[in-house]
Amino acid sequence: MASFLPSSEKKMAVIVSKKTGNAVVRNYEKRIVRIFLREYWELLPDGLFILIRIPKRTGDFLEKKKDVWHLIKRTKESLLK
């Protein structure tokens, strides 16, 4: 789940539920999502605050990358309308 809010500069935040696992697992999930967002960071418009919430443990590494790419693509499409 993601929210896109107006902001003075481009920012991101990742929230992981405790249902995901212990602190090590939660930090791993956040780290992976941040890595993927940084990879596509230049594709996002300025003045956007991205808030991503991970309610439970998701799939493997490549599945997460695909989900983040889909999120970026959907964001760009909705902002262009």
C-alpha positions, 0 to 999 in steps of 0.5 A, spaced: 500 500 500 502 506 498 500 514 499 502 519 495 502 526 498 504 533 496 511 536 499 516 541 498 521 536 496 521 529 494 521 524 500 520 517 502 518 513 508 517 505 509 513 503 514 513 495 516 508 492 520 510 488 527 506 482 524 512 482 518 516 479 524 522 481 528 526 487 528 531 484 523 526 482 518 522 488 518 529 492 517 530 487 511 524 489 508 525 496 509 532 496 506 529 492 500 524 497 498 528 503 499 534 500 494 528 499 489 525 506 490 532 509 489 533 505 483 527 509 480 528 515 484 529 519 478 523 517 474 518 520 480 516 527 479 519 533 484 514 535 490 512 528 492 512 524 499 511 517 498 509 513 504 509 505 503 506 501 508 508 493 508 502 490 512 506 483 512 512 479 509 511 479 502 514 475 496 522 474 494 527 479 492 524 479 484 517 480 486 518 486 491 522 489 485 516 488 480 511 491 485 515 497 486 516 498 479 508 497 478 507 502 484 512 507 480 509 506 473 502 507 476 504 513 480 506 516 474 500 515 470 496 517 475 500 524 476 499 525 468 492 525 468 
